[in-house]
Amino acid sequence: MSWLNSPDPIPGVASSCDPIDTIIVPRTSDLGGFSVRRALPSAKRRMVGPFIFFDQMGPAELLVGGGVDVRPHPHIGLATVTYLFEGEMYHRDSLGTEIAIAPGALNWMSAGKGIVHSERERPERMTETRPLFGLQSWVALPKHLEEGDPTFQHHGTDEQPEFADNGASVKLIAGSLYGHTAPVNTASDMFYADISLEPGARVPLDAGWEERGLYTIAGQITIAGQAFDPAQLLVFKAGDHLVVENNTPNPARFVVLGGEPMDGDRYIWWNFVSSSKERIEQAKEDWKQGRFDTVPGDAEEFIPLPDRPGP
């Protein structure tokens, strides 16, 4: 049986024909050489399942000598999830991890009670122009893991489950979807997948998850008769069956994400996420006083605590 089987919208039932609850157009920031579109958090929506932060980096062509150079900075209470379509980023952290992330691979860094990392480029890559295009998101940790030990996981592109049917192809980044489970160890029930549709192809999105979102990457998709272009986050109503279609002559690409609601509210300030405002205040003071661990091989520079968090 095809995994694409899904009930079609029911004529005359409005909820089955309009499954979209919220549409978010990300705000754009220029980071010098490339732009970042931030879809979460938004005034319209703070989280989708455990996802509390969602950025699109690029697409950009980085110039000789310039590029990604994010100095060491701290996190608590979250897992950073980095996934690239093009280019490379070089990750170092206070656990001693040092690894380049390539397109299709996954970096999953769980901060727990505190971790420090940097995101730079290898010097040899900066001698020529090169592309950068990818996604970085944060997944909030459940309360019982917020003060756990930090961990790091890396899974190459050949480790991710990939499957295809009738012009729809899926790479599962994290969690479970369509009967498959990704190898990364997540802290909560969730899904995150990279999906491509050839012209005329369609794919359902499981109605079993309470919170579901879709972020458009390339091409145009149609849902319940509405067409959507790249760089939009769609958040769907709970329980509605929906089908994503490509009715154009060009390929389309998007990611789907979500999961079960978190176990209570989460607060976010700069790089810190917690269920406790007091814990965030402690983290701010700890960073200011130099109480976090340093990054081996990248300990001389760091990003100071800002007066207020950025956009």
C-alpha positions as CSV (number, residue, x, y, z in Angstrom):
1,M,0.0,0.0,0.0
2,S,1.3,3.5,-0.8
3,W,2.2,5.7,2.1
4,L,0.6,8.5,0.1
5,N,-2.9,7.3,0.7
6,S,-4.9,10.0,2.5
7,P,-8.6,11.0,2.8
8,D,-9.5,13.8,0.4
9,P,-11.3,16.9,1.7
10,I,-15.0,16.3,2.3
11,P,-17.3,18.4,0.1
12,G,-19.4,20.8,2.2
13,V,-17.3,20.4,5.3
14,A,-15.5,23.7,5.8
15,S,-12.9,22.4,8.3
16,S,-11.8,19.8,5.8
17,C,-11.3,22.4,3.1
18,D,-9.5,25.1,5.1
19,P,-6.9,23.3,7.3
20,I,-4.7,26.4,7.7
21,D,-4.8,28.2,11.1
22,T,-1.9,30.7,10.7
23,I,0.3,32.0,7.9
24,I,3.6,33.5,9.0
25,V,5.8,35.6,6.6
26,P,9.2,35.6,8.3
27,R,11.0,38.9,9.1
28,T,14.3,39.3,7.4
29,S,17.6,40.4,8.9
30,D,20.9,41.1,7.0
31,L,23.9,39.4,8.8
32,G,26.5,40.9,6.4
33,G,26.8,38.9,3.3
34,F,23.7,36.8,3.7
35,S,20.1,37.2,5.0
36,V,18.2,35.3,7.7
37,R,14.5,34.9,7.7
38,R,13.0,34.2,11.1
39,A,9.6,32.5,11.2
40,L,9.6,31.5,14.9
41,P,9.0,33.0,17.4
42,S,6.4,35.2,15.9
43,A,3.8,37.6,17.2
44,K,1.3,35.2,15.5
45,R,2.7,32.0,16.9
46,R,5.3,31.3,19.6
47,M,5.8,27.5,19.0
48,V,4.8,24.6,16.8
49,G,5.1,21.4,18.8
50,P,8.5,21.7,20.5
51,F,9.9,24.1,17.8
52,I,10.4,27.5,19.5
53,F,12.8,29.1,16.9
54,F,13.1,28.6,13.2
55,D,15.5,30.5,10.8
56,Q,16.2,30.2,7.1
57,M,19.8,31.1,6.2
58,G,20.3,32.3,2.6
59,P,20.3,31.2,-0.1
60,A,23.4,33.3,-0.5
61,E,26.7,33.3,-2.4
62,L,29.4,34.1,0.2
63,L,32.3,36.2,-1.0
64,V,36.0,35.5,-0.6
65,G,37.2,36.3,2.9
66,G,33.6,36.8,4.3
67,G,31.0,34.3,5.4
68,V,29.7,32.7,8.6
69,D,31.6,33.7,11.7
70,V,29.5,33.3,14.8
71,R,31.7,33.5,17.9
72,P,31.2,31.3,21.0
73,H,27.8,31.9,22.7
74,P,25.8,30.0,25.3
75,H,22.5,28.0,25.3
76,I,20.3,26.5,28.0
77,G,17.0,24.5,27.9
78,L,17.0,23.7,24.2
79,A,18.4,21.6,21.3
80,T,19.8,23.4,18.3
81,V,19.0,21.6,15.0
82,T,21.1,22.5,12.0
83,Y,20.2,21.2,8.5
84,L,21.8,22.5,5.3
85,F,20.7,22.4,1.6
86,E,23.9,23.9,0.3
87,G,27.3,24.9,1.8
88,E,29.0,24.1,5.0
89,M,29.2,25.2,8.6
90,Y,31.9,24.3,11.1
91,H,30.7,23.5,14.6
92,R,32.7,23.6,17.8
93,D,31.3,23.3,21.3
94,S,32.3,23.1,25.0
95,L,32.0,19.3,25.0
96,G,35.1,19.3,22.7
97,T,33.0,18.5,19.5
98,E,34.6,19.8,16.3
99,I,32.8,18.9,13.0
100,A,31.8,20.3,9.6
101,I,28.2,19.9,8.7
102,A,27.5,19.2,5.0
103,P,24.2,19.4,3.0
104,G,21.7,16.7,4.1
105,A,23.4,16.0,7.4
106,L,22.0,16.8,10.9
107,N,23.7,18.5,13.8
108,W,21.6,18.1,17.0
109,M,23.1,19.8,20.1
110,S,21.2,19.5,23.3
111,A,22.1,22.3,25.7
112,G,20.5,21.0,28.9
113,K,21.8,23.0,31.8
114,G,24.3,24.8,29.6
115,I,26.6,24.6,26.6
116,V,28.7,27.0,24.6
117,H,29.3,26.6,20.8
118,S,30.6,28.5,17.8
119,E,29.6,28.4,14.1
120,R,32.3,29.5,11.8
121,E,33.9,28.4,8.5
122,R,37.1,26.5,7.8
123,P,39.7,29.0,6.6
124,E,40.4,27.0,3.4
125,R,36.8,27.4,2.3
126,M,37.0,31.2,2.5
127,T,39.5,31.5,-0.4
128,E,36.7,31.2,-3.0
129,T,33.0,32.1,-3.3
130,R,30.6,29.5,-2.1
131,P,26.9,28.9,-1.4
132,L,25.0,28.9,1.9
133,F,21.4,27.8,2.2
134,G,19.9,26.0,5.2
135,L,17.7,25.9,8.3
136,Q,18.5,26.3,11.9
137,S,15.8,25.7,14.5
138,W,15.6,25.3,18.3
139,V,13.6,22.5,19.9
140,A,12.6,23.2,23.5
141,L,13.4,20.5,26.0
142,P,10.8,18.9,28.3
143,K,11.0,20.2,31.9
144,H,12.6,17.1,33.3
145,L,15.5,17.5,30.8
146,E,16.1,21.2,31.0
147,E,18.8,20.7,33.6
148,G,20.3,17.6,32.1
149,D,23.8,17.2,30.9
150,P,24.6,18.7,27.4
151,T,25.0,16.3,24.5
152,F,25.8,16.4,20.8
153,Q,24.7,14.2,17.9
154,H,25.7,14.2,14.3
155,H,24.1,12.1,11.5
156,G,25.4,12.1,8.0
157,T,23.1,12.4,5.0
158,D,23.4,8.7,4.3
159,E,22.0,7.9,7.8
160,Q,18.7,9.7,7.3
161,P,15.7,7.6,6.1
162,E,14.8,8.5,2.5
163,F,11.8,7.2,0.6
164,A,9.7,8.1,-2.4
165,D,6.4,7.4,-4.1
166,N,4.7,8.7,-7.2
167,G,6.9,11.8,-7.5
168,A,7.0,12.6,-3.8
169,S,10.3,12.1,-2.0
170,V,11.0,12.5,1.7
171,K,14.1,12.7,3.8
172,L,13.3,12.3,7.5
173,I,15.5,14.7,9.5
174,A,14.2,13.9,13.1
175,G,11.4,12.1,14.8
176,S,8.8,9.8,13.1
177,L,6.6,10.2,10.0
178,Y,5.0,7.9,7.4
179,G,6.0,4.8,9.4
180,H,9.7,5.8,9.5
181,T,11.9,7.0,12.4
182,A,15.1,9.0,12.1
183,P,18.2,7.9,14.1
184,V,18.6,11.1,16.1
185,N,17.6,10.8,19.8
186,T,15.0,13.4,20.4
187,A,13.7,14.6,23.7
188,S,10.0,14.5,22.8
189,D,7.6,13.1,20.3
190,M,8.0,15.2,17.1
191,F,8.6,15.1,13.3
192,Y,10.8,17.1,11.0
193,A,11.2,16.2,7.3
194,D,12.5,17.5,4.0
195,I,10.0,16.9,1.2
196,S,10.2,17.4,-2.6
197,L,7.3,17.1,-5.1
198,E,7.7,16.6,-8.8
199,P,5.1,18.4,-11.0
200,G,1.7,16.8,-10.4
201,A,2.8,15.0,-7.2
202,R,1.0,15.2,-3.9
203,V,1.6,14.1,-0.3
204,P,-0.6,13.9,2.8
205,L,0.4,15.2,6.3
206,D,-0.6,12.9,9.2
207,A,-3.5,14.3,11.2
208,G,-2.4,12.4,14.3
209,W,0.0,15.1,15.4
210,E,-1.7,17.9,17.4
211,E,0.6,20.7,16.2
212,R,1.8,20.7,12.6
213,G,3.6,23.3,10.4
214,L,5.0,23.5,6.9
215,Y,7.8,25.9,5.7
216,T,8.0,26.5,2.0
217,I,11.5,26.3,0.5
218,A,11.3,26.4,-3.3
219,G,8.7,26.2,-6.0
220,Q,4.9,26.6,-5.4
221,I,2.6,24.3,-3.4
222,T,-1.2,24.1,-3.2
223,I,-3.2,23.2,-0.1
224,A,-7.0,23.1,-0.1
225,G,-7.0,25.2,-3.3
226,Q,-4.6,27.9,-1.9
227,A,-1.2,28.4,-3.5
228,F,1.9,29.3,-1.5
229,D,5.3,30.5,-2.6
230,P,8.7,30.1,-0.8
231,A,9.5,31.5,2.6
232,Q,6.2,31.1,4.4
233,L,5.4,29.1,7.6
234,L,1.9,27.5,7.5
235,V,0.5,26.3,10.8
236,F,-2.4,23.9,10.5
237,K,-5.5,23.2,12.5
238,A,-5.4,20.2,14.8
239,G,-7.1,17.0,13.5
240,D,-7.7,18.1,9.9
241,H,-6.6,15.9,7.1
242,L,-4.7,17.7,4.4
243,V,-2.9,17.1,1.2
244,V,0.0,19.1,-0.2
245,E,0.1,19.3,-4.0
246,N,2.4,20.6,-6.7
247,N,0.2,21.8,-9.6
248,T,3.0,23.6,-11.4
249,P,5.4,22.5,-14.1
250,N,8.4,22.9,-11.7
251,P,9.6,21.0,-8.7
252,A,8.6,22.1,-5.2
253,R,10.4,21.7,-1.9
254,F,9.3,22.3,1.7
255,V,9.8,21.0,5.3
256,V,7.2,19.8,7.7
257,L,7.6,20.1,11.4
258,G,5.8,19.7,14.7
259,G,4.7,17.3,17.4
260,E,2.9,17.2,20.6
261,P,2.4,20.5,22.7
262,M,5.1,21.3,25.3
263,D,4.5,20.6,29.0
264,G,3.8,24.2,29.8
265,D,4.9,27.6,28.7
266,R,8.4,28.4,27.6
267,Y,10.3,31.7,28.0
268,I,12.9,32.8,25.5
269,W,15.6,35.5,26.0
270,W,18.5,35.7,23.6
271,N,20.0,32.2,23.4
272,F,18.2,30.9,26.5
273,V,15.0,28.9,26.7
274,S,13.4,27.8,30.0
275,S,10.1,27.1,31.7
276,S,11.4,29.4,34.5
277,K,12.0,33.1,34.2
278,E,14.3,32.9,37.2
279,R,16.5,30.3,35.4
280,I,17.0,32.6,32.5
281,E,18.1,35.4,34.8
282,Q,20.6,33.0,36.4
283,A,21.9,32.0,32.9
284,K,22.3,35.7,32.0
285,E,24.4,36.3,35.1
286,D,26.4,33.1,34.6
287,W,27.4,34.2,31.1
288,K,28.2,37.7,32.3
289,Q,30.4,36.3,35.0
290,G,32.2,33.7,32.8
291,R,30.8,30.6,34.6
292,F,30.0,28.7,31.4
293,D,32.5,26.2,30.0
294,T,34.7,27.4,27.1
295,V,35.1,26.0,23.6
296,P,38.4,24.1,23.2
297,G,40.3,25.7,20.3
298,D,37.9,28.6,20.2
299,A,38.1,30.2,23.6
300,E,39.6,33.6,23.0
301,E,36.5,35.3,21.6
302,F,32.9,35.3,22.7
303,I,29.6,37.1,22.1
304,P,28.9,39.4,25.2
305,L,25.5,39.3,26.9
306,P,23.4,41.9,25.0
307,D,21.5,44.7,26.7
308,R,18.4,43.2,25.1
309,P,17.9,40.2,22.8
310,G,18.0,40.7,19.1
311,P,15.0,40.5,16.7
